Amino acid sequence: MSDSENAQITGSTSDAVNREQKLRLRRLAMSFASYMVTFSIVVYCWVQGMISLRVAGEFLVFSLLINGTVWYLIHTGRNLKFRDPSMTSVQMIVSLLPALWVMAFLDAGQARAVFLLIAIVPMLYGILALTTRQFVVVGLWFFAFYGVLHLGLWLYRPEVLNSELEILQTVAFALVMAEITVIGGFISSLRGKLRQRNLELGEAMEQIRELVNVDALTGVYNRRRLFEVISEECNRYSRMPGSFSICLMDIDHFKAVNDTYGHQAGDAILQAVARSVTEGLRAIDCFGRYGGEEFLLVLPQTPLEGARIRRCMQRKPMAAIM
C-alpha cells in the first residue's frame, strides 16, 4: 500500500472519530438538558419547603460535576481509551445519584415516587447503544442504589417510610425496569443489525463502483471513468486556471500479434502494458484503457513538457511480456 493510500485511510479514520466525538457531545448536551429539567423540579420542591436550599444546591453541584467530567473526557479524547467511548452505561448509572440524594431528604413517599419516575428516564438513552445484557447490568445497579436509599431511610428516618406504598413503588419500579430492559435491548439489537447491513451495503456499493469504473481485462480504469476524470479536470481548470495533459497511446502492430500468436497473447500484452505504465504513475494520475489496444493517461497539474513519458515498452522482447 502506497503512502498516499495510507494517508487517505488515516485521514478517513480521523474524520470518522471526530464525527463520533461530536455526536457524543450532542448526546451529552441532551443529557445535561434532562438534568436541568429535573433541577427545575428540585427547585420547586425547595420553594414548597419540601427540601432545604442546601439539598437543591448539592443536586446542582452533582449534576455539573458529572456532566463536566464526561465533557472533559470527550473533549480531551481520553474516552477513546475506554471499551465504550460513549460511556453510556456509566452515565446512566451515575445519573441516578443526584436524584437519589434528593429522595433521601423528602418526607412524602409520593414525592419520592416522582423522582423515581424521573430516574427511569436515563434508561431510555441506553436504547441508543446498550445490549440486553448491558441493560440488565444497569438495571441491577439501579436496584442496588435504590436499595441503599431504602436502607438509609430505614436506619435514620424510619418515620417517613410507608410500607405499603414503598412496596408498591418498588414492584412498579421493577416491572418498568424489566420492560425497558427487554424493549430497549430488542431495539438496540435491531439498530446493530441495521448498522451491519449498512456497512455491508456500503462495501457492496464500493465493489459495484469498482466494477463500473475498472476494465476487467487490464485492471486499469475504463473509458467511462476516463471521461469522468477529464470532465472533472476541465471543471477544475475553469475554476482555477492551470494545466493538465492527456496522453493517448496505442500498441503498434497489435493486430498482427493477435493474428500470429492468438488473442490470449494479445491479452497478455495488454495486461503487461497496463502494469508497466501504472508502475511509474503518481497518485493523482489517471490511467485507463480507452478501447482495444489504445490507452489514455490523464496527468493533472502537468504541462506539456512534463507529459512526455518514456516509451517503456519499446524494444521490449515479447517473451518478457508474455
C-alpha positions as CSV (number, residue, x, y, z in Angstrom):
1,M,0.0,0.0,0.0
2,S,1.4,3.4,-1.0
3,D,2.0,6.3,1.3
4,S,-0.8,8.3,-0.3
5,E,-3.3,5.4,0.3
6,N,-2.1,5.2,3.9
7,A,-2.6,8.9,4.3
8,Q,-6.1,8.7,2.9
9,I,-7.0,5.8,5.2
10,T,-5.6,7.7,8.2
11,G,-7.5,10.9,7.3
12,S,-10.7,9.0,6.8
13,T,-10.3,7.3,10.2
14,S,-9.6,10.6,11.9
15,D,-12.7,12.2,10.3
16,A,-14.9,9.3,11.5
17,V,-13.5,9.6,15.0
18,N,-14.2,13.4,15.0
19,R,-17.8,12.8,13.8
20,E,-18.3,10.3,16.6
21,Q,-16.9,12.7,19.2
22,K,-19.2,15.5,18.1
23,L,-22.2,13.1,18.2
24,R,-21.2,12.1,21.8
25,L,-21.0,15.8,22.8
26,R,-24.5,16.4,21.3
27,R,-25.8,13.5,23.3
28,L,-24.2,14.9,26.4
29,A,-25.9,18.2,25.8
30,M,-29.3,16.3,25.7
31,S,-28.3,14.5,28.9
32,F,-27.5,17.9,30.6
33,A,-30.8,19.3,29.5
34,S,-32.5,16.3,31.3
35,Y,-30.6,17.1,34.4
36,M,-31.8,20.7,34.2
37,V,-35.4,19.7,33.8
38,T,-35.0,17.6,37.0
39,F,-33.3,20.5,38.7
40,S,-36.4,22.6,38.0
41,I,-38.5,20.1,39.9
42,V,-35.9,20.2,42.7
43,V,-36.2,23.9,42.9
44,Y,-40.0,23.6,43.0
45,C,-39.6,21.2,46.0
46,W,-37.4,23.8,47.7
47,V,-39.9,26.5,47.1
48,Q,-42.6,24.3,48.6
49,G,-40.4,23.7,51.7
50,M,-40.0,20.0,51.0
51,I,-36.2,20.2,50.9
52,S,-33.6,22.7,52.0
53,L,-31.7,25.1,49.7
54,R,-28.6,23.1,50.6
55,V,-30.0,19.9,49.1
56,A,-31.1,21.7,46.0
57,G,-27.6,23.2,45.6
58,E,-26.0,19.9,46.1
59,F,-28.1,18.4,43.3
60,L,-26.9,21.1,41.0
61,V,-23.3,20.6,42.1
62,F,-23.5,16.9,41.5
63,S,-25.1,17.4,38.1
64,L,-22.4,19.9,37.0
65,L,-19.7,17.6,38.3
66,I,-21.0,14.5,36.4
67,N,-21.6,16.3,33.1
68,G,-18.4,18.3,33.4
69,T,-16.3,15.2,33.9
70,V,-17.9,13.4,30.9
71,W,-17.4,16.6,28.8
72,Y,-13.7,16.8,29.8
73,L,-13.1,13.1,28.9
74,I,-14.7,13.5,25.5
75,H,-13.1,16.9,24.8
76,T,-9.6,15.6,25.5
77,G,-10.2,12.3,23.8
78,R,-9.5,10.3,26.9
79,N,-12.8,8.5,26.4
80,L,-11.4,6.8,23.3
81,K,-9.2,4.6,25.6
82,F,-12.3,3.0,27.2
83,R,-14.1,-0.1,25.8
84,D,-17.2,2.1,25.4
85,P,-16.0,5.6,24.3
86,S,-19.6,6.9,24.8
87,M,-19.6,5.8,28.4
88,T,-23.3,5.1,28.1
89,S,-23.7,2.6,31.0
90,V,-21.6,4.7,33.3
91,Q,-23.6,7.9,32.5
92,M,-26.8,6.1,33.1
93,I,-25.8,4.7,36.4
94,V,-24.3,7.9,37.9
95,S,-27.2,9.9,36.7
96,L,-29.3,8.2,39.4
97,L,-27.2,9.5,42.2
98,P,-28.3,13.2,42.3
99,A,-32.0,12.1,42.2
100,L,-31.5,9.6,45.0
101,W,-29.7,12.2,47.1
102,V,-32.8,14.5,46.9
103,M,-35.1,11.5,47.5
104,A,-33.2,10.8,50.8
105,F,-34.4,14.2,52.2
106,L,-38.0,14.0,51.1
107,D,-40.6,13.1,53.7
108,A,-43.5,12.3,51.4
109,G,-43.4,9.0,49.7
110,Q,-45.4,10.4,46.8
111,A,-42.7,13.0,46.2
112,R,-40.0,10.3,46.2
113,A,-42.1,8.4,43.6
114,V,-41.9,11.5,41.3
115,F,-38.1,11.4,41.4
116,L,-38.2,7.6,41.0
117,L,-40.1,8.2,37.8
118,I,-37.6,10.8,36.6
119,A,-34.7,8.4,37.4
120,I,-36.1,5.9,34.9
121,V,-35.6,8.4,32.0
122,P,-31.8,7.8,31.6
123,M,-32.7,4.2,30.8
124,L,-34.1,5.4,27.5
125,Y,-30.7,6.7,26.5
126,G,-29.5,3.1,26.6
127,I,-31.6,2.3,23.6
128,L,-29.0,4.1,21.5
129,A,-26.2,1.8,22.4
130,L,-26.8,-1.0,25.0
131,T,-27.4,-4.6,24.5
132,T,-29.9,-6.6,26.6
133,R,-27.1,-7.9,28.8
134,Q,-25.8,-4.3,29.4
135,F,-29.4,-3.2,30.2
136,V,-29.6,-5.9,32.8
137,V,-26.4,-4.8,34.4
138,V,-27.5,-1.2,34.5
139,G,-30.9,-2.2,36.0
140,L,-29.1,-4.2,38.7
141,W,-27.1,-1.1,39.6
142,F,-30.3,1.0,39.7
143,F,-31.9,-1.6,42.1
144,A,-28.7,-1.6,44.2
145,F,-28.7,2.2,44.6
146,Y,-32.4,2.2,45.3
147,G,-31.9,-0.5,48.0
148,V,-29.2,1.6,49.6
149,L,-31.6,4.5,49.7
150,H,-34.2,2.5,51.5
151,L,-31.7,1.0,53.9
152,G,-30.5,4.6,54.8
153,L,-34.1,5.7,55.3
154,W,-34.9,2.7,57.4
155,L,-31.8,3.3,59.6
156,Y,-32.0,7.0,60.0
157,R,-35.5,8.2,59.1
158,P,-37.9,5.2,59.5
159,E,-40.8,7.5,60.3
160,V,-41.0,8.7,56.6
161,L,-41.5,5.2,55.3
162,N,-44.9,3.8,54.4
163,S,-44.6,0.0,54.0
164,E,-47.5,-0.5,51.6
165,L,-46.5,2.5,49.4
166,E,-42.9,1.6,49.3
167,I,-43.6,-2.0,48.3
168,L,-45.9,-0.8,45.6
169,Q,-43.3,1.7,44.3
170,T,-40.6,-1.0,44.4
171,V,-42.7,-3.5,42.5
172,A,-43.7,-0.9,39.9
173,F,-40.1,0.2,39.5
174,A,-39.0,-3.4,39.0
175,L,-41.7,-4.1,36.4
176,V,-41.0,-0.9,34.5
177,M,-37.2,-1.6,34.5
178,A,-37.8,-5.1,33.3
179,E,-40.0,-3.9,30.4
180,I,-37.5,-1.2,29.4
181,T,-34.7,-3.8,29.5
182,V,-36.5,-6.1,27.2
183,I,-37.8,-3.5,24.8
184,G,-34.6,-1.4,24.8
185,G,-32.4,-4.5,24.2
186,F,-34.6,-5.6,21.3
187,I,-34.5,-2.1,19.7
188,S,-30.7,-1.9,20.3
189,S,-30.2,-5.3,18.6
190,L,-32.3,-4.1,15.6
191,R,-30.1,-1.0,15.4
192,G,-27.0,-3.1,15.5
193,K,-28.3,-5.3,12.7
194,L,-29.2,-2.2,10.7
195,R,-25.7,-0.8,11.2
196,Q,-24.2,-4.0,10.0
197,R,-26.4,-4.1,6.9
198,N,-25.5,-0.5,6.1
199,L,-21.8,-1.5,6.3
200,E,-22.3,-4.4,4.0
201,L,-24.3,-2.3,1.6
202,G,-21.5,0.3,1.6
203,E,-19.0,-2.4,0.8
204,A,-21.2,-3.8,-2.0
205,M,-21.7,-0.3,-3.5
206,E,-17.9,0.2,-3.4
207,Q,-17.4,-3.1,-5.3
208,I,-20.1,-2.1,-7.8
209,R,-18.4,1.3,-8.3
210,E,-15.1,-0.5,-8.9
211,L,-16.7,-2.9,-11.4
212,V,-18.3,0.0,-13.2
213,N,-15.0,2.0,-13.4
214,V,-12.4,-0.7,-14.0
215,D,-11.6,-2.6,-17.2
216,A,-12.0,-6.3,-16.5
217,L,-9.0,-7.4,-18.6
218,T,-6.3,-5.0,-17.6
219,G,-7.4,-3.9,-14.2
220,V,-7.0,-0.2,-15.0
221,Y,-9.7,2.4,-15.4
222,N,-12.2,2.0,-18.3
223,R,-13.4,4.5,-20.9
224,R,-16.3,5.7,-18.8
225,R,-14.1,6.6,-15.8
226,L,-11.5,8.3,-18.0
227,F,-14.2,10.6,-19.4
228,E,-15.3,11.4,-15.9
229,V,-11.8,12.3,-14.8
230,I,-11.3,14.5,-17.9
231,S,-14.6,16.3,-17.2
232,E,-13.5,16.9,-13.5
233,E,-10.2,18.3,-14.6
234,C,-11.9,20.6,-17.2
235,N,-14.2,21.9,-14.5
236,R,-11.3,22.4,-12.1
237,Y,-9.3,24.2,-14.8
238,S,-12.3,26.6,-15.4
239,R,-12.4,27.5,-11.7
240,M,-8.6,27.6,-11.1
241,P,-6.5,28.1,-14.2
242,G,-3.6,25.8,-14.5
243,S,-2.6,22.9,-16.8
244,F,-3.3,19.3,-17.3
245,S,-2.3,16.9,-20.0
246,I,-3.9,14.0,-21.8
247,C,-1.7,11.3,-23.5
248,L,-3.2,8.8,-25.9
249,M,-1.2,5.7,-26.5
250,D,-1.6,2.6,-28.6
251,I,0.3,-0.6,-29.3
252,D,1.9,-0.8,-32.8
253,H,1.2,-3.9,-34.9
254,F,-1.2,-5.3,-32.3
255,K,-3.5,-6.9,-34.9
256,A,-0.5,-8.8,-36.3
257,V,0.2,-10.1,-32.8
258,N,-3.3,-11.4,-32.4
259,D,-3.3,-13.0,-35.8
260,T,0.1,-14.7,-35.3
261,Y,0.0,-15.7,-31.7
262,G,-3.7,-15.6,-30.8
263,H,-5.9,-13.5,-28.7
264,Q,-4.5,-14.9,-25.4
265,A,-1.1,-13.5,-26.3
266,G,-2.7,-10.1,-27.2
267,D,-4.5,-10.1,-23.8
268,A,-1.2,-10.8,-22.1
269,I,0.4,-7.8,-23.9
270,L,-2.4,-5.5,-22.9
271,Q,-2.0,-6.5,-19.3
272,A,1.7,-6.1,-19.4
273,V,1.4,-2.6,-20.9
274,A,-1.1,-1.7,-18.2
275,R,1.2,-2.9,-15.4
276,S,4.3,-1.2,-16.9
277,V,2.7,2.2,-17.3
278,T,0.9,2.1,-13.9
279,E,4.2,1.4,-12.0
280,G,5.6,4.9,-13.0
281,L,2.5,7.0,-12.2
282,R,1.8,9.5,-9.5
283,A,-1.1,9.1,-7.0
284,I,-3.0,11.9,-8.8
285,D,-2.6,10.5,-12.3
286,C,-5.3,8.5,-14.0
287,F,-4.5,5.7,-16.5
288,G,-7.0,3.6,-18.3
289,R,-7.9,1.6,-21.4
290,Y,-9.5,3.8,-24.0
291,G,-10.5,0.9,-26.2
292,G,-8.9,-2.1,-28.0
293,E,-5.2,-1.6,-27.8
294,E,-5.4,2.1,-27.0
295,F,-4.7,3.6,-23.6
296,L,-5.3,7.1,-22.2
297,L,-3.3,8.8,-19.5
298,V,-4.7,11.9,-17.7
299,L,-2.0,14.0,-15.9
300,P,-3.4,16.7,-13.6
301,Q,-1.3,19.8,-12.8
302,T,1.1,18.8,-15.6
303,P,2.2,21.0,-18.6
304,L,3.1,19.6,-22.0
305,E,6.8,19.3,-21.1
306,G,6.1,17.2,-18.1
307,A,3.7,15.0,-20.1
308,R,6.5,13.4,-22.3
309,I,6.6,9.9,-21.0
310,R,9.3,7.3,-21.8
311,R,8.1,4.6,-24.1
312,C,8.8,1.9,-21.7
313,M,7.5,-0.9,-23.9
314,Q,9.6,0.0,-26.9
315,R,12.1,-2.8,-28.0
316,K,10.9,-5.0,-25.1
317,P,11.2,-8.6,-26.1
318,M,7.8,-10.3,-26.5
319,A,8.9,-13.2,-24.4
320,A,9.4,-10.9,-21.4
321,I,5.9,-9.6,-21.8
322,M,4.2,-13.0,-22.3
